[in-house]
Amino acid sequence: MFVMGGGVKGRRVLGGWPGLKPEMLEGPGDLPVWNNYRDILAPVLTQHGADAQSLAQVFPNFPLQPLPLYS
């Protein structure tokens, strides 16, 4: 995912790069997931006014660990 816009702490990659060796891939050649999409969307929604209660409704039964996307 790419996050762009005002206030975004840019010029960095959040995650890891395990390489493309077969033992590092999952399934039929997929890269492993490093960041859950909900942990990326949560700070975006918060930036646009969502509070903790709203996030709990949007992402029920998921323990959010929002990534530090904004300065």
Contacts in CASP RR format, 6 or more apart in sequence:
PFRMAT RR
TARGET T0000
AUTHOR 0000-0000-0000
METHOD contacts of the structure
MODEL  1
MFVMGGGVKGRRVLGGWPGLKPEMLEGPGDLPVWNNYRDILAPVLTQHGA
DAQSLAQVFPNFPLQPLPLYS
1 35 0 8 1.000
1 37 0 8 1.000
1 40 0 8 1.000
3 40 0 8 1.000
3 44 0 8 1.000
3 69 0 8 1.000
7 70 0 8 1.000
7 71 0 8 1.000
8 69 0 8 1.000
8 70 0 8 1.000
8 71 0 8 1.000
9 68 0 8 1.000
9 69 0 8 1.000
9 70 0 8 1.000
9 71 0 8 1.000
14 34 0 8 1.000
14 35 0 8 1.000
14 67 0 8 1.000
15 34 0 8 1.000
15 35 0 8 1.000
16 34 0 8 1.000
18 24 0 8 1.000
18 31 0 8 1.000
18 32 0 8 1.000
20 31 0 8 1.000
22 29 0 8 1.000
24 32 0 8 1.000
25 31 0 8 1.000
25 32 0 8 1.000
26 32 0 8 1.000
35 67 0 8 1.000
36 62 0 8 1.000
36 65 0 8 1.000
38 59 0 8 1.000
38 62 0 8 1.000
38 64 0 8 1.000
39 64 0 8 1.000
39 65 0 8 1.000
39 66 0 8 1.000
39 67 0 8 1.000
40 67 0 8 1.000
40 69 0 8 1.000
42 50 0 8 1.000
42 55 0 8 1.000
42 59 0 8 1.000
42 64 0 8 1.000
42 66 0 8 1.000
43 66 0 8 1.000
43 67 0 8 1.000
43 68 0 8 1.000
43 69 0 8 1.000
43 70 0 8 1.000
44 69 0 8 1.000
45 54 0 8 1.000
45 55 0 8 1.000
45 58 0 8 1.000
46 55 0 8 1.000
46 66 0 8 1.000
47 69 0 8 1.000
47 70 0 8 1.000
50 58 0 8 1.000
55 64 0 8 1.000
END
